[in-house]
Amino acid sequence: MGVREGFEELYGAAPEGVWAAPGRVNLIGEYTDFNEGFVMPLALPQTAVAAVSRRDDGVLRLHSADIEGPVVELRVDELTPLTNTSWAAYPAGVVWALREAGHAVTGADVHLASTVPTGAGLSSSAALEVVTALALDDLYGLGLTRPELARLAQRAENDFVGVPCGIMDQTASACCTEGHALHLDCRDLSIRQVPFDLASQGLELLVVDTRVKHALGDGAYAERREGCEEGARQLGVSHLRDVAHEELDAALARLSDERVRRYVRHVVSDDHRVARVIALLDAGDVRAIGPVLTDGHASLRDDLRISCEELDLVVATANAAGALGARMTGGGFGGSAIVLVESADVDSVGKAVTEAFAAAGYTAPRVFPAVPSAGARRLH
């Protein structure tokens, strides 16, 4: 059953419209966003889809086709940060953020369904937030720009849900365009669409969802964020983005804490890797980004220390099987890796990874192509 039919069955009337917002995978630039650095995500074909109608009685009704349970009914004037730990906190947080920003959102009926894998580090939560924000912006005629929608969705996740994420995920979901990766400057939020048409080059970017999430990840993001902020303090800059790559060795020599030094080295070098990837793409040399991806994985594994055995196995196996490059992507400790491959090698590389997981006794990974896709949009 589609979301439109599901909405009618739930609420007894047709929705005013149907919207979609994609998940994302990050090509390069990890843990750089909260350091006001650079990231390069692309939107996935997988989306969160929402059928929505306005209400004028202050009631917000939320339902997900993907999660067992009744309609969640809330009052918009009683939405309180950090009180809801269910999936409903994401769309509810968007309504709260819109109202906090002065927009007179008086309620809604919402029915959601998503094909973005959860727990894979592909921003299923940002897709839920952005699709809700876009629908309400359209229905209430708020006239918000895509970057403004992304900021409101981020505020929902930061302040209402309580997850201290950067701006990348929501911006990717709101602003990406088909056939491009999004170069985002996380300081001024300026964006550039960088052509990334892999098919025309005889290439594919695979996502390998390891299907694991290690508990070690709990609190690790906040700990690394704190370590990066400490590094910036010790170096006398507002954010690590202000440390030039050519000055990195001199900066590291000023840091006494080995942990902080590792984090600083990763962030400054990953910002530099984003610049290298853009230069290569602008020059039309797509294959040459492969080694940059692999180099990025080594930094995430050894300096940031957010990889795990399953992610390392994907990268090592894929590269040994003929991939052009690979790295873990996202927050780490599980989730997904990306693999750049010649189109002719997709099946053999995927088979090698799947067999390596079986030999190690791991759950079979999910392997699928990351086709650079469109950002959030109205469907009906």
N, C-alpha and C positions, 0 to 999 in steps of 0.2 A: 504494500500500500504506500502510495506517495504521501508527502507531507501535507499536500492540499487536502487529500481525502481523509488523512488522519485528523487534520484540524476540524473538518466538517463533522466527523464522527464524534470527536471530543466535545466540541463547542456548539454544534447544532446549526452552524452557518458557514458559508464560504469565507476564507480569509480575505483581507483587503489586498494581500500580495504575498509573494514568495521571494526570498532572497537567499544568496549563497555567499559564503566566505571560505577561502581555502586554508588548509594547513600549510606549513612551510618546511623547507629543509634549508640549512645554512651551508652555503658553498665554502665559505672561508670567513674567519673573524669570530673567534669564540671567546667569551668572557671579556670582550672588548667594549660591549655596549655601555655598561655602567662606568667604564673608564673614559667615556666620551670619545671613544675611538670609532673604528669603521667596521662595518659588517656587510655581508653580501648574500642575503637570502634569496631564494626563489620560491614562488608559490607552487604547490602541488596540485594535481588534478583532484585530489580528495578534498571534499568540502563539508562544512556544516551548513545545513539548509534549514531555514526558518519560515514557517507560515505564520503571519502576524496580522492582527487587527487591533485598532485602537479601542480603548475604553475611556469613558469620561467620569467613572465613579470611584477612581482611586484604587481599583483592584488590579493586581497583576497576577495572571494565571500562567503557569509554566508547566510544560510537559515535554518529556523526551521519549522518542520512539525507541531509544537504545537502552533505556534503563527501566527495569521493572518498578512500577509504583504509580500512585494516583497523581492527578494534577496537583501541583504545589500552588496554593493560593496565599498571596501576601498583600499587604496594603502598602502603597508606594510611600505614604507619609510615615510609615513605621519601619522602613528599611534601616537596619543598623549594622555598621561594619563589624566584621569579625564574629558574627553570631551564627552564621550558616556555613556548615562544612560540606554540604552536598554539592552536586553538579549545578544545582539551581542558583548557587551563589554567583556564578559567572554572569548569566543574563541579568539576575537581580542587581548585581553590582553595577552593571551598565546603566540601568534605570536610576539607581542612586547617584551615580556620577553625573549623569545628564541633569538631574534635578539640582544637585549641588552646584553645577555650573550655571544654574539659572534658567534652565529650559523646562517649560511647563508640560512635562510628560504626566498625563493623568491616568495612566494605566494601559494595560494591553493583555490580549490573549496571545500566547506564543506556543507553537508546537515545533519541536526541533528534531532533526535526525542528522547524523553525521557519519561520513565514511572515513574521517581522519582517524587513524589508529591511535587509541589512547595509550599512554604510558610508553610511547615509542620516541618521545622527544621531538615530535613533529607539530607541536603547538595546537593540539586539539582544543585547549582552553581559549587561546587567542581567537580561533575560528568562531567559537561560540560567542565570544564577546563582540567581535567585529560584525558578525551577521546581525546580532541584536541591535547594535548601535546604528548600522546602516538602515535597517528596517524602520527603526523609530525616527531616524533623521528624515527619511522619505515620508513616512506617514504623518509626522507632525510638522513637516516643512521647515526644519530647523536651519537648513542651509549650511551645514558644517562641511568643511573641506575634508579630504581623506586623511591628511596628517592630524587634523583636529579629532576626527573619529578615533584614530589610533591612540592619541593621547588620552582621550576619555576612557577607552577600553583598558589602557595600561593603568589608569588611576583606579578603575574597578578592581583590577587584579592586585595592585599594590595595597590600596587602602581599605577595600571592602572584603576581598578574599583573604588578603594578608600574605601574598606571595611577592617578594621583592624583585620582580623581574625588570629587565630593561625594556626599552621601547621597540626592540627589533621585531618581535613576533607579531605584535599588533600592526606595525607599519607594513610588514611583509604581506599580511593578510589583506590589509586595506588598499595597498598601493601598487603591488606587483602587476606587471603586464605580461601577456603571453609571449613566449620566445625570448624573455629577458631575465637576467638576474638584477637585483636591486642593490645599487651601491648607496648605502645610507651612512651619512655623517651623523653620529649620535650626539654631537654637540649642538649643531644648528638645525638638525633634522632635515637638511637638504638631501634630495634624492636624485639619482641619475639611473635611468634604465640602460643597462649594458647588454647589448645583443648577445644572446647565448643560445643560438640555434644549433643544437648538437646533431640533430638528424641530418642536416645538410653537410655535416663534416664526417658522417659515418660513425658517429659516437653515441654512446648512451651513458647517462649517469644513473647508477643503480642505488636504491636505498636498501640496506640490509637491516631489518628490524630484528635485533637479537632476541626480543621477547623477554629480556630480563631487566629487572630494576633492583639494584643492590641497595640495601638499607643504609650503606655507607654514605649514600647521597644525601640523606637527611641532615640538614645543617651544614653540609659541605659548601654549598653555594654561598651562604652567608659568611662562612669562615674565610673563603677565598676573597669575597668582596671586601671584608674587613682587612685582609692582608694587603690587598691592592691599595686601599685607602691609606694604610699605614706607610706603604712604600712611597706613595705620592707625598705624604706629609714629610717623610724623611728627606725626600729629594727637593722639597720646597716648591712643588708644582700643585696646581689645583686638581689635576687628574693625570693619569699615566699617559694619556694621549699627548701630553706636552713634552714627553721625553723623546727626542729625535732618535731614530734608529742608529745613526752614525755616532751618537753619544752614549749608546747603551753600555758599552764596556766601562766607560768612565763612571756612569751612574751606578752600575752594579758594584763597582769598587767602593762606593760610599755607603753601601748597605751592609750592616753587620749580621743581620738575621738571615740565615740561609733560606728559610721558608719564604720570607718576603722577597729575597733576591730571585728565587725561582719564579714567583708569581710575576714580578716585574719583567723578567726576561721573556716570559711567555707573552704577556700583553703587548709589549713594545714590538716583539718580533712578529706577532700575529697581525698587528696593524700593518706592518711592513709587507707581510704576505698578501694582505688584501690589495695593497698598491701593486704588487708584482702580478697578481692574477689579472687585475684590470688592464695593466700595460700589455700583458700577453693577449688578452681577449681583444683589445683595441687593435693589436697588430695582426689579428686573425690566426694566432698560433695557439689554438685551443688545446692541442695535445700537450703542450709544454706546461700546462697548469698541473698536470698529474703529479710530478715530483714535489710541487709546492704543497699540494694536499697531503702527501705522505710526510713531508717535513713538518707540516702543521700537526699531524697526529703524534709524531715523536715529541713535540713540545707539550701537547696536552697530556701525554703519557708520563713524561719524565719531569717536566717543570711544574705543570699545574696538578698533575697526579689525579686526574679525574677519569682515567680510562679503567678498563677491567679486562679480565682474561678473555671474555667473549669478544669484546671490541678489538682487542689486539689480535685475536685469532682471525677475525674477518680481514683486517688490514694486511697481515702477513700472508695469509692464504691467497687473497685476491691478487696481491702484487706478484706472488710466486707463480700464479696461474696466468699471468700475462696482462693484468690490469695496468693502466697507465699511471694510476695513483689512487690512494684511498685514505680516508681518515674518519675517526669518530666525529659525530656532529651533535650539537646540543649540549645539555647540562652534564652528561657523563654518567658513570657508574651503571651502565646499561643503556637502553635506548637503541639508537641507530648509528650506523656508519654509512658513508657514501663511497661509491667506487666508480671511477671514470674508466670506461672500457670501450674498445672498438666494438661496433655493432656486431661484427662477426664472432666476437668472443663472449658475448653476453651469456650464452647457455653454458659454455665450458667454465667460465669464472663462477657463475652461480652454482653450478654442480660441485665445483671444488670446495666452495665455502660450505655448502650444505653437507657434503661428505665429511669435511673436517669437524663440523659440529657434531655429527653422529659419532665419529670416532672418539671425540672428547666426552661423549655422554651428555651433551647439551641438548636442550629443546631445539627442534628444527627452526631455523630462522625464517622470516618472511622476506622474500626478495621481490622488489618491484621497481619499475623505472620511474625516475623523477623527471617528469616532462615539465619544463618551465611553463607555468599556466597563468591564467588571468586571476587578478585579485577580486575582491568582493564586488558583487553585482546583483542587480535585480533580475530575477528570472521571469516572473509573471506580475 
